[in-house]
Amino acid sequence: MRHNSTAVTTKEFIAAALQEDIGIGDHSTLASIDADAKGKAVLKIKENGILAGVELAQDIFHYLEPEAEFTLYKRDGDKAIKGETAFEVSAKVHTILQAERLTLNCMQRMSGIATITSQYVDKIKGYNTKILDTRKTTPLFRAYEKQAVKIGGGYNHRMGLYDMIMLKDNHIDFCGGIEKAIERTNQYIRTNGFQLKIEVETRTIDDVKRVLAVGGVHRIMLDNYTPDQLEEAVKLINGKYETEASGGIQIDNIVSYARTGVDYISVGAIIHHAVSMDLSLKAHLL
């Protein structure tokens, strides 16, 4: 998985994560288990939700042992029911014990994100509004957290600072106003020959009017608007630009925002408030 020229690949991520955990050696396993011992491990689901991270789990095991054999009973995006088995893996016992914690940490985190995302998506089913994630992610694990959002039925916002321009309140204030920020940004894009979309944050209806007057953007963020204010802004924009609602939106009030006709609702909580799903990896000798 690579999203730009500096992003961490899956192989690089796994190598760094295993190095963090194993260090100079898994002494517990090295001391007690024969190097050629073979085993089987079963990934058990211990609570209901949406499963995510199965592909990454396979990558982790295959990084350590390319010949490891998987039997999949569940795939990414499948409903997970307590008591079910997600997969079985046959490999060297050393491989199983070294991959166990990294596999569980990743799958539990990703499944928790996919599960809460699916709850938000289901809540506004029937509306055209899409759920977006944000950059409020775990450093170096962003790609997998955002993958989990997609598995749960949500959509990814920009991956980082490099693939979309977002003029937020601080950019606008430091630059000297909305108009100046938009004009300078378009000049920057033209000068450098970039193909980047521009989103601009607004805090009031007056801000929206100023953006509409200057133009030159792709999406207008409507930050911390009430549902009534959001409805007014969406009508004012009238489909000329994409619209995104953000700020203070939770699962218990999201329907009142979706019914305004806004195109996107960004919810940081689907990542930073996600609770890891309870999973376990049970192993035995062959």
Phi, psi and omega in degrees: 000119180219130185249342171201180189293345181249000183291154179278128177284165177301317181297317179295319179298312182298316180301314181292320181293319178291322177298320178299321186274318186270325180059232182278355177159145174278084189297327180300314181286315181301325183282333192242346187238131175300142184297332183261007180293137180253148180210176176227142177232143182240125178273110183260137178269126186248000172202160184285151176166204176246127184278139177211149178100008180296315179298320179294322177301316178298320179298321181296311180296318182289336174296317180281325183211096182305334183273000179304137185251128181250142166240112184267129173252339178224151177236168178304131179096350179286150172292135180252127180246134180309130179100345180281162175255131179275315178198165169238144177226132175252127184196179172298146180299322178302317179298313182300314184289328179281330181273343190305304187291319178297317178300311181294317180302315182291312183292321180295316179295311182294321179293324176297319178293315179299322182293311181291326177298315181297329178293318177294316180298316180296327183297327182248022176299136184103343174258159180276354182291140179251146178271128177248150170271188179224188176270011177279078189231173177277126180307134179071358176243009185302315184301322183280326175294320178288328173297320179296324175301314179296320178299325179280359177102001178270185181234150178273134167282198178300148179285327181199202181278357190259342190249004175195147177262125175237113179270099182267180186304320181293319176300314183296316182292317180294326183283331179112019176131161183300311184300314182295320181297317180292316182296316180294322181294316178296324177294320178300316180295315180297316182298321185264356179066030180280153172247079184235136175279151181245128171243140180234136180273137175236150182243347181215165175298324178298322175300317180300316180298322180292320177296316180298327181288324183269328179070199174077025177231172178249328182217143177248121175273135180247097193263125177060037174274147168286163177305321179294317178294321179296317179299319178297316181294317180299319178295321180294318180290324170054041175079001181294324177226158172296152181235144180221126176265143182208151173097116175072017182260122181234174186295333182278350178233006188292330181297322180295336176275319182296325183288354177284345182092008178298143184289317185226149169234120178266133186227103178296333185296336181294344173252305189281348174252005181292139177258130183300140177284143180280115179227158176218154178241107182262128186238155173206160180288150172271000000 
